[in-house]
Structures are given as structure tokens and as C-alpha cells.
């Protein structure tokens, strides 16, 4: 799996959001599973929410099966499960979250 960290995405107003891109090693075009949110794209689920992770794995062991889970984050797909099937996974930190500058406003239009 090829990983590009903090890829810049320039917005119309000049602000630059940051995205992590996980994709197959081979060259080509791939369908994308895109996630965008305020939950820190680079924070591993088990590190950021240890009690929730332990509860989830105990109740749903299939979630952790077949992956090292080092790229598993809150409310996003696990790239170790999707990239081998030919998908690219792109995670974008929303404005003011994680590695993207700006101000968080969850209820903005």
C-alpha cells in the first residue's frame, strides 16, 4: 500500500486542507472512498478512544480481523481492508481539525 501524508487540497478561499491518501502500489486509476471530518485523520482509533476500541473489538471481533489496525481511525474505513481490493482511501481533516487550519464550525451551512 502506498501512503501519501498531508496532501494539500487548496480551497476556493485559499485555505489548504490536509488529506492522507492510501492507494495500491501499482499505477492506475482507482475508485475512491472519501471521508472528511473533525476526528483527526491520523489518530488511530485504539489510541484516541481506547475503551470504545476494546468494547468494539470484544463485541465485533471481525472488525479487527485481517488488519494490523494501525491506520484504523474513528468512523472511517480501514485502508488495509479496501486498498488490496483496488480502492483508494482519502481522509481529509476538516477546517480547524487535525492538520487542517481554520476554525471548526460543525453547524455551519
C-alpha positions, -999 to +999 in steps of 0.1 A: +000+000+000+013+035-009+005+063+016+008+100+009+006+120+041-009+155+045-015+161+008-026+197+003-060+205-011-065+242-018-100+256-012-116+284-032-109+308-004-072+299-003-073+277+028-053+245+024-069+213+039-047+183+045-055+147+034-039+113+038-042+092+006-039+053+008-038+035-025-025+004-043+012+003-051+006-001-088+000+028-111-036+034-123-069+050-116-089+037-086-124+043-072-121+065-041-137+061-006-136+097+007-140+107+043-140+143+056-143+152+093-131+167+125-119+135+142-081+137+133-074+116+103-041+104+117-053+094+152-055+056+155-089+045+169-073+024+196-051+052+207-077+080+207-106+060+221-091+030+239-122+020+259-145+023+228-120+003+208-118-025+234-156-027+236-160-028+198-134-055+193-149-076+221-184-073+206-174-074+169-140-092+165-144-093+128-137-055+127-101-061+137-096-093+118-073-092+088-056-059+096-028-045+117-053-017+125-026+009+126-045+030+101-079+024+116-094+057+127-127+069+141-157+065+117-137+058+086-129+027+066-097+007+072-075+012+042-058-022+049-091-039+040-100-018+010-068-009-008-059-046-016-093-048-034-083-019-057-097+011-039-080+043-028-090+058+006-087+095+011-091+111+046-094+148+049-092+168+081-120+194+080-113+231+086-097+236+120-093+199+128-062+178+129-037+190+104-060+214+086-060+251+096-091+272+101-120+272+126-143+243+133-180+251+130-200+219+130-233+236+123-222+260+095-240+259+062 
